[in-house]
Amino acid sequence: MEFVGVIEMLFISEHATISKFADIEPSLRGTRIVIKKGVMIDSFVKIKPTGGTGDVIIGEDTYINSGCVLYSGNGIKIGQDVLIAANCTLAPVNHEFRSRHQKIKEQRFMDGRGGIIIEDDVWIGANSVILDGAILRQGCVVGANSLVNGELKPYTINVGNPAKVVGVRG
């Protein structure tokens, strides 16, 4: 794989297109961010290494539309040919909150649920939220404004909070 630049743990293919208005922060804790060839990252996308040391891997020919936020947390692995519509949040991390004797920000983070895995040929509709432990199997569709916190079967169409199957791609 050929990369244009390496800034700490940031690897970007020379064949990726990233808007000058995107914000990709370098990791302070060893998280790798890998952006493969053919990836298009639109304006106002934020990739933020926080809440863990999981890697963010964005597969070939994937498109991330404007306003999306990706936290590294326990890791995000995005396959090839994935479409992520505007204003989606991928958050593979959860704040601890159970103790009432400590402020939430002092409790740090809960144990991970495996990060987020998005297989090839997935479409995620606008304003959707994908949480730690979510697995989006090949070819599935997530409707706009949906919340995914579990596994979505291959080629299913899923909507709602939490996302439920409403159809199958034919």
Summary of the structure (lengths in Angstrom):
residues: 170
radius of gyration: 15.8
end to end distance: 34.6
largest distance: 52.8
contacts: 581
relative contact order: 0.12
helix: 2%
strand: 38%
